[in-house]
C-alpha cells in the first residue's frame, strides 16, 4: 500500500489536480527573446517603503526596457501583520509614481491569466504542489510544538550549533507515513516541512545579476512550507508563484541573499527552472557619522508618504532613485537634459554593490530640475491636485483666481534656463504668498523691511513718490518699463550708468539695481524674487500703487 499517497490524500482530500495540470493552466509566456517577466510582490502590512519603491522601479524598468511584463502580486499570507486597507493604498501610491502593472492585483480587480494574484486566493495551487511533494517524499508532517522548538533552540545555542530543524534535530522527517497519518487522525497539531537534502558544510555556486558569481552555504534546514493555519510560508509560496506566473527575473533587497540557497533548492527539488535573481543594495542613511539602513521606525524618508505629503513631484523621486540604481544615469541627464526615464536604458551591471546613501540635498536638486521643465499648465494642474489633498492655504489662493495662479507660476518659465524656485509643491505658497493683498499685509506685520541700509530713508521715500507719480508703464514692454525706472531713479541721485557708478559709488545715492530693489521690496517684501516686471504686471497698476502707499506710510 502507498502510505505516502494515503497520507497526502487524507491531508488534502479535495485536491484532485496535479502539477502537470497546473503547468497546462499556466503555460510559458509567449514573449520575444530576452524579455523580462518581473514582479513587485508587497505584503499589505503598512505604508509603501521607499526601499520597496526602489525595488519596484528596478523591476518595472527591467520589464519595460526589454519588452517584457511587470506584474503585481499581493503576498498576504502573514495575516498577523496585515494592516487593513494597506493593499489598496500600495496600489494608489504606485499609481502616483507612475508605476503601473501590466497585469496582476490592481486593487479592486485582477488582470491577467496567471492569477489569482493574491496569495490567499491561491490556496489550492499551493496544496496541489505540497500534496505532490508529500507523495514524492519531498515533504513531511512535523509535530514539533512551540515548546519543543524553544527547547531545541536552547540546546543548539548551548552547544554552539546552528539553530533550526535539520539533520538529527529534524525529529519527524523519517517518521513512517502511516505513523504520521495516525498522529494526525488523533488530532495532533502539525506543520508540513520541506525535506532538505543539503549540508551546511557544503557550498553552492550561483549567480546574481548584480553581484556576479557567488558561493553560498548550502541549505540543510527543513523549513516549514505549510503552516498549521493552512497557509503557506513565504519561502514556499514565492517559489510556486514565480514558477507558475513564469517570472524570469526576481529583483529584491540584499537582505534576501541569505535565503537564496533555500529558494534554489526548492526550485530544484520541484523540478522548476529557477528565475534569475538580482539582490539590490539597501538604501542607507547617515546617522551621527555612521551609515545605517533606512529605518521605518526612525526615518521619515522611509515612507513614500513623506515625499507625497511634502509635495515632491513623484517623478522627481524616481529620477533621484534612478541615480542610485545606475551610476551612469547622471551622465545621461547631463548629456541629454532629458528626465524621461523611458528614454534611459537601465542596466543591472551598472548598479553599485554598496548601500546607497540617501541624500536629501541631491533629491531637492533633481526635484527643482524636474519642476522647472514643466510648462505652466502642467505645474499649475499638479500643484492644484496636491493642494486639494495637503494644503488648504495654497488651494484657497489658487481658487481665488486659477488663471492668475497659472501666470504666477509661468514667470520666467519659458526661458532657455528657467528659474528653479521650487523643489516641491509645498514650496510654492510661501514664495508666492505676497501676491495676495491680505497676505501681503500680514507679511508686512511679520517682516522687517529689508531696504538697503546704505540708502537714506528720505531717498527711498522720494523715489517711491516720484515713481508712483510718474506711472509704472506696466502696459508697455519691459524695456520701456525699465527706462521709466531709470529716469525716476536719476532724479533722486541714483546713477543709471553702471560703469560710471563703479568708478566712484560715493558720489551717488545708489545705482539702478538699488532702485529696482526698492520697488521689489515694496511689492514683495523680499530682495530676491522672480522677474519684477512680470510680478508687477500680475499685481496690476492699482495694487502696485496701493502697495507703494502702504510702504510710504510704513516708513
PALUM-168306 format. One record per residue (C-alpha): x, y, z; residue in one letter. Coordinates in steps of 0.001 Angstrom, whole numbers, plus 500000, padded with zeros to 6 digits. Layout:
N
XYZa
...
This chain:
555
500000500000500000x
501254503523499161x
501111505117502610x
502592508420501394x
499712508846498952x
497210507847501626x
498731510477503925x
498628513133501206x
495019512264500305x
493958512476503939x
495575515903504438x
494319517276501104x
491148515317500268x
489770517983497925x
492887518323495783x
492317516373492591x
494634518216490216x
498325517543489670x
501335519726488998x
501001518720485335x
497514520230485322x
498923523477486718x
501644523509484059x
498957523348481363x
496825526028483016x
499777528413483350x
501823527918480166x
505126529545479295x
504678533147478208x
504951533904474514x
507430536769474642x
510335537846472497x
513800536597473374x
515351538480476271x
512059539884477542x
511967540064481330x
508992539000483408x
509353540808486717x
507117541430489671x
506543543612492676x
505210541449495490x
504403543567498556x
502796542419501770x
499816544504502977x
501495545344506264x
501551549148506128x
502848552026504028x
504902551764500863x
508524551821501986x
510985553898499974x
513096550767499612x
510073548968498152x
509530551799495682x
513197551465494741x
512770547715494180x
509561548128492179x
511191550793489997x
514002548404489088x
511563545584488314x
509341547908486278x
512249549301484243x
513773545891483554x
510452544695482145x
509752547836480137x
513270548137478695x
513164544528477496x
509626544498476125x
508532542178478916x
505851542051481601x
505727543706485003x
503054542315487304x
501951542891490874x
501337540041493298x
499967540585496785x
501649538382499382x
499067538380502147x
499766535082503896x
501125536777507038x
497685537509508456x
499004538568511884x
500852541576510411x
498269542607507829x
497045546204508081x
493510546779506827x
493359548987503746x
497105548953503124x
496841546840499960x
494707549429498186x
496972552180499495x
500014550454497986x
498329550359494576x
497314554017494861x
500821555106495804x
502443553136492985x
499965554778490619x
501018558211491886x
504597557327490966x
503548556197487511x
504407552552488143x
501542550661486564x
501436546879486444x
500729545201483103x
498828542523484970x
498189541239488449x
496475542636491519x
495194546093490609x
493199546877493730x
489545546148493152x
490248543824490247x
492818541440488830x
494116541390485289x
495875538508483561x
495643534749483027x
498265533757485607x
496157534582488635x
494856534684491183x
497492537303492005x
496630537392495707x
498327534593497641x
495399533963499973x
493349533067496863x
495943530565495615x
495425528021498382x
494513525121496073x
497612525769493931x
499917525534496948x
498098522481498271x
498375520773494883x
502144521215494927x
502532520197498583x
500383517114498061x
502697516114495226x
505721516737497477x
504274514510500207x
503685511701497711x
507248512021496381x
508805512179499850x
509952515792499421x
507942516967502426x
506645515568505705x
504317516451508596x
506170517753511653x
504619517645515127x
507175519772516996x
505317522138519315x
506374525700520126x
507725524389523429x
509689521683521586x
511185524269519264x
512121526527522146x
513943523666523917x
515632522747520653x
516951526283520151x
518233526403523723x
520088523111523278x
521603524190519967x
522658527539521380x
524238525827524358x
526149523501522016x
527129526473519805x
525351524898516859x
523256526402514085x
519673526735515264x
516782525246513345x
515247521953512285x
517808519952510312x
519691516658510366x
519419514884513691x
517195517678515012x
514558517024512350x
512782514575514631x
509885513681512323x
511493513751508868x
511898509962508735x
508680509124510549x
506784506404508684x
503872507982506749x
501393505544508288x
502529506654511756x
502242510311510758x
498738509638509465x
497802508004512747x
499071511036514711x
497158513456512504x
493955511450512900x
494418511596516650x
494173515396516485x
497833516378516965x
498711519807515558x
501304519798512780x
503012521769510062x
504483520480506813x
508214520827506273x
510376520582503180x
512793517653503404x
516133519248502564x
518904517160501037x
521580519783501708x
524530520011504058x
525613523278505665x
529253522191505370x
528960522416501568x
528911525435499275x
526727526045496272x
527733528122493266x
525142530545491971x
524927533770490033x
523453537123490966x
522658539591488181x
524250542424490179x
526914540696492276x
528080538148489733x
529165534602490637x
528728533681494298x
529484530810496656x
526921530428499398x
526390527924502185x
524130525111501081x
520744524920502768x
520077521987505088x
517127523401507015x
513817521570506838x
511867524778506541x
508135524991507157x
506277525252503857x
502718524853505161x
501634526326508456x
499141524890510924x
496631527584509878x
496563526137506353x
498602528898504738x
501967528533503008x
505128530271504157x
506817532985502097x
509763530761501107x
507492528150499571x
504727530359498178x
507029532679496272x
508756529738494589x
505436528295493423x
504108531696492375x
507225532724490479x
507184529429488605x
503531529403487603x
503480533128486861x
506561532495484733x
508759535085486406x
512262535020484946x
513881537848486922x
513394538476490639x
514567541844491960x
514638542104495732x
516651543567498597x
520033542155499545x
518624541045502900x
517161538078500982x
520549536919499708x
520988534578502677x
517697532870501729x
518771532231498145x
520105528693498844x
516697527734500297x
514863529022497259x
517234527479494737x
516960524114496498x
513143524320496413x
513148525096492684x
515492522185492034x
513549519717494203x
510297520628492444x
511865520330489009x
511149524001488261x
513554526261486394x
514706528979488786x
514450532614487692x
517468534881487662x
517935536853490862x
519149540408491394x
519676541403495018x
519574545180495259x
521696547240497657x
519802548740500571x
519220552485500902x
521296553882503737x
521175556984505906x
523944558843507714x
523328558816511468x
525910560555513684x
528573559827511113x
527591556161510735x
525804554580507781x
522734552506508585x
519758551102506732x
516839553477506218x
514525552652509103x
510713552557509163x
510817553436512835x
513424556192512809x
513325557909509420x
510517559928507852x
512158559311504455x
511477555593504844x
507852556104503788x
506845557432500390x
504020559227502238x
506631561683503476x
507558562693499936x
503963562895498746x
502840564957501734x
505893567217501436x
504919567962497863x
507737566340495947x
506746565601492378x
506640561774492362x
508594561645489104x
511386563650490760x
511813560972493424x
512005558318490695x
514671560362488897x
516672560591492109x
516269556865492811x
517453556106489268x
520704557934490041x
521113555377492838x
520127552482490586x
522597553218487797x
525889555059488109x
525690556311484506x
522237557886484773x
523583561250485950x
525867561368482911x
522826560627480741x
520963563582482290x
523904565973481856x
524296564990478207x
520641564779477206x
518889567187479632x
516185564527479464x
514283563470482589x
512032560951480855x
513009557624482445x
511600555828479436x
514451557185477318x
517147555718479565x
518129552063479290x
518834550693482739x
521470548036483383x
521847545879486484x
525570545689485760x
525820549445486420x
524402549104489913x
526603549685492929x
527103546818495368x
527324549218498300x
524294550603500059x
523335553952498537x
523316556898500923x
520020558802500804x
520883562423500055x
518081564943500636x
520074567788499063x
520553565774495888x
516871564884495809x
515959568575496088x
518370569417493251x
516692566966490895x
513246567934492164x
513914571565491154x
515150570429487767x
512049568320487141x
509613571091488180x
511486573665486079x
510942571529482960x
507145571633483302x
505074574148481370x
502667576412483229x
499653574192482553x
501330571057483883x
502814572534487044x
499684574509487925x
497497571426487456x
499760569202489550x
500191571841492246x
496413572227492417x
495865568478492726x
498461568326495509x
496892571309497305x
493457569650497250x
494834566921499496x
497590568556501506x
497404572380501560x
494166574301502227x
496160577563502167x
497526577015498684x
494186575706497436x
492415578818498731x
494970581008496962x
494504579097493690x
490708579101493784x
490563582899494078x
491899583140490518x
493210579939488854x
494301581784485696x
496321584243487779x
497941581374489676x
498994579834486366x
500573583108485231x
502421583454488538x
503963580014488084x
504823580880484480x
507125583772485446x
510485583093483756x
509354579543482943x
509616579871479179x
513245580989479183x
516041578720477937x
517209578401481546x
514014578680483625x
514108579649487267x
514237576903489850x
512366578402492787x
510537575268493848x
511793571837494842x
508318570702495841x
504744571891495685x
504828572870499347x
507478575476498452x
505092577365496180x
502761579073498629x
505479580604500846x
507160582008497715x
504018583453496063x
502026584318499159x
502789588038498747x
500612588220495597x
497519588084497810x
496761591524499244x
495631590300502663x
498641588024502974x
500894590897501943x
499534592934504843x
500115590029507244x
503651589633505976x
504253593332506465x
503374592947510131x
505608589881510450x
508583591183508464x
511178593887508852x
511548595840505604x
514854594912504000x
515750598137502255x
519437598738501618x
520861600255504811x
523266602370502759x
520414604294501161x
518796607085503145x
515150606603504053x
514336610014502604x
515839608958499278x
513669605817499322x
510564607876500113x
511313610400497357x
511983607687494827x
508738605863495619x
506738609123495442x
508207610116492074x
507802606602490737x
504144606494491756x
503511609951490250x
505369609145487044x
503356605968486411x
504509602392486058x
504371601705482288x
503102598189483004x
501024598215479845x
504189598623477758x
507142596289477197x
509783595520479836x
512466597700478227x
510186600748478301x
509285599970481926x
512971599738482847x
513747603013481079x
510987604597483112x
512525603271486353x
515948604640485380x
514505608055484587x
512879608340488014x
515982606927489740x
518239609555488181x
516064612345489635x
516823611261493220x
520557610824492764x
520870607220491514x
523462606531488836x
521998604873485738x
525383604052484186x
526862601063485983x
530400601652484668x
530303605227485913x
528898604112489255x
531730601627489824x
534318604383489370x
533097606209492482x
529986604865494259x
530274607536496960x
529132610223494500x
525724608620494122x
522714607677496222x
522869604246494615x
522518602677491176x
519678601377489015x
519829597961490694x
519285599650494035x
516271601477492619x
514785598208491341x
515415596643494728x
513382599371496431x
510443598593494137x
510956594854494660x
510905595144498453x
507860597410498294x
505993594956496070x
507062591631497600x
508756592433500949x
511726590421499628x
515057591226497991x
515138588116495830x
512201587229493610x
511454586192490048x
511228588872487336x
509999592124488905x
508246593442485803x
506292590183485461x
505293590367489131x
504050593919488778x
502059593127485633x
500264590358487518x
499640592619490521x
498237595343488258x
498608599124488444x
496066599656491182x
497657597138493524x
501174598426492734x
500070601955493606x
498339600640496724x
501478598899497942x
503678601929497375x
501303603987499505x
501319601311502217x
505129601284502296x
505280605089502295x
503095605115505393x
505102602292506957x
508488604020506674x
